[in-house]
Amino acid sequence: MPYREAWQFQELLFDKIVEIKLANRNRDEQVKTPNYLIFCEHPAVYTLGKSGTEDNLLLSKPQLDELGIEYFKTNRGGDITHHAPGQIVMYPVLDLENFFTDIHLYLRNLEEAVIRTLKEFGIESGRYPGYTGVWIHADREDARKICAMGVRCSRWVSMHGIALNVNNDLSLFNHIVPCGIRDKDVSSMQTELGNNQNMSSVIDKLAAHFAEVFEARYI
């Protein structure tokens, strides 16, 4: 799914949830807000978060055009990252008031769902102090990021989410300073395990672990 299309779809779901929440202010009987979990892959694209700087994009507009890579400034948090086929992008569009109202806990829960998923595939991962996302060798100086995160939350409704590197071409990260971190490499499940992974299997396990961590029901 093209990045712009996925972003617009999230905005539609976001607006739908917010509309219900605002209408609930004048209702005696509250209407339950829905929650959505979107999984997709994007054609090659670089996206910049609100706290990032364009200096971390190392290509000019003509170079981007030559490579056929799109570029977007977004309304999520975080710095610059890259999406491409072979990477699983998960966008939770949630009313966090259905779960908890704690952004720090929300980020840690997203990380936990990924950590549990990777463990099922025999990959040990964790959190690197001072940074968001999920890391390989998280307790060492040579830690490398396997999953990036960037979210937006307004009126306790979330958008954007995580990008888990599965089978994607990591060389395209060489054209940016990933997440604004200059001294850390990126990795993927394919790199760690030495072979391609079944994307559907990873998505199924990630969705199930997301449901466990958020104590939600996954059908």
N, C-alpha and C positions, 0 to 999 in steps of 0.2 A: 504494500500500500504506500503510495507517495506520502512523504512526510506532511505536506500541507493538508492533504485529505484527512490524514489521521488526526492532525491538530484540530481541524475544523469539526470533525466528528466528536472529539472530546469536548470542545466548546459547546456543542449542541447538548450533550448529556449534562455538562456542568450547569448550563442555563436551566435545563429541565429540573434538576435537583433544587437549585436555588429558588426557582419559581414556586415550587411546592413549599419550601421552607418559609418563604415570605408570606405565602397565602395562609400558612398554618398559624401565623400570628393573630389572624382574625377568625380562626375556627375554634369552636368548642371541642370538636372531635378532630384530633390530629390525623393527618394523612401520612402514612409511612413513606419515607423517601427511599428510592431505589439506589442500588449500588451496582457498579459495572466494573468488569475486569476484561481489558482488551489485550489480546496478544497479536502481534503482527511482525513482519519484517519490512524494512524500507529499502528502496533503491539507495545507492550511495549518496550520503548527505552529511554535511557538517552543521551542527546546531550550537548556538552560543547562548548561554544562560545570562540572567540579569547581572550576576556578580562577576561575569567574565570580561575579558578584554580582547579586542580584535587582534591585538599583537600576537595572540596565541594561535591565530590562523596564519600559516606560513606560505599560503598561496595567494596570488593575485586573482582578480575576477577573470581575466583572460585564461589563466592557468586552470581555474575551476571549470570554465567552459570547455577547455580542451580535454580535460579528463572526464567531463560529463557528470560532475558532482555538484549538487545543489548546496546552497548555504542559507541558513535562516537565523535571524535573531529571534529568540523566543521569550516568553514570559515566565519560564521556569527559573528556579534557582540553579546555582552551580555555574561552571565555566563552559569550555568548549568540549564537545565530544563528537564521535563519528558513528553513524549507523550505516549498515550495508546488509545485503542478503547473507544469510548464515548467522546473523545475530538475532536473538529473541528480544523484542522490545515489549515490555509489559506496562500498560497504562491503567492503574487503578483510578477510577473516577468514583470516589466514595464520599458519602456524608459521614465524616468522622464522628459526628454526634451519635451515630448508630453504634460506635465502637468505644471511642475515648477521645478526649480533646487534649492531645499532647503530641505536638509535631515531632519532638525528639523521639518519643516512643514509636511513632509512626515510621520514622526512618529506620530505627533499629529493627522493627518488625519486618520491614522490606528486606533488610540485610539478612535477617534470620531465615526467612523463607528461601533465599538463595543459598545460604550456607547449608541448610538441610538438604536442599536439592542436589547440590554438588557432592555432598557426602554419599548420597545414594549411588553416584557414579564413581565412587572411589577417589574423589578429589577432596583433600582437606583444605579448608579455607577459613578465613576469619576477618576480623576488623583491624585496620591499621590505625593506631592512635592518632587522633587529630584530623583524620580524613573520613569522608563517607565512602560507601561502596563496599565491595567484597574483594578480598585480596588473597593471593597465594603467598605462602611464607609470610603471613601477616606479622609474625613475631621477629622478623629479620629486616635488616637494612635493605636487602635486595628484594623486598616485597614487590609484587607486580599485580596490577589490578585486572580482575577478570569480569567485574560487573560494575558499571558506573550508575550513578543515581542523580536525578535532578527533579524536584517537584515544585508544584505551586499549590498553595492552599489559601482559599478565600471563603469567608463565612463557614469555615470548617469543611469545605468541599475540596477534595484533592484533584489534581490533574498531573499529567506527565508521569514519570516513574523511573523505571530501571532499564538498562540495556545489558544483557548477558551475552558475552562473546562465546559462541558455540563453534561454528565452522567458518566464520567470516575471515576475510583476508586482512590480517593485522598490519600489513605494510601501509595501508592507507592512513593509519594513525601517525605515520612519519611526517605527514603534512600539517600536523597540528601539535600543540603542546597539550596532550590529553588532560582534561580537567585542570589545566593550568599548572600541572606538576611536572617539573623539568627533569627530575632525577629518578623517576620510576617508570618501568616498562609496563606494557599491557600483555595479557595472556588470553588464552581461550581454552575451552574444553578440549578441542581438537589438539591443540599444542600440548596440553598436559597429559592427554591419554594416548596420543600418537595415532589417532584415527578419527574419521568423521563420526559424528553422533547423530542419532535419529532425532530430528527437531520435534516431531510430535510427542515422542516419549519425554523429552525434556520439558516441554510445555505442560504435559499432563502432570508430571511430578511437581513442577513449580506451582501450578494451580492448586494442587492438593495441599502442598506445604503452606501456601499462602492462606488457604482456608483454615488449616490447623492453627497457624500463628494468630490469625485474627478471630479464631473461634467462630468461623462462619461455616455455612453448609456449601459443599461443592457437589454439584450434580453433573 
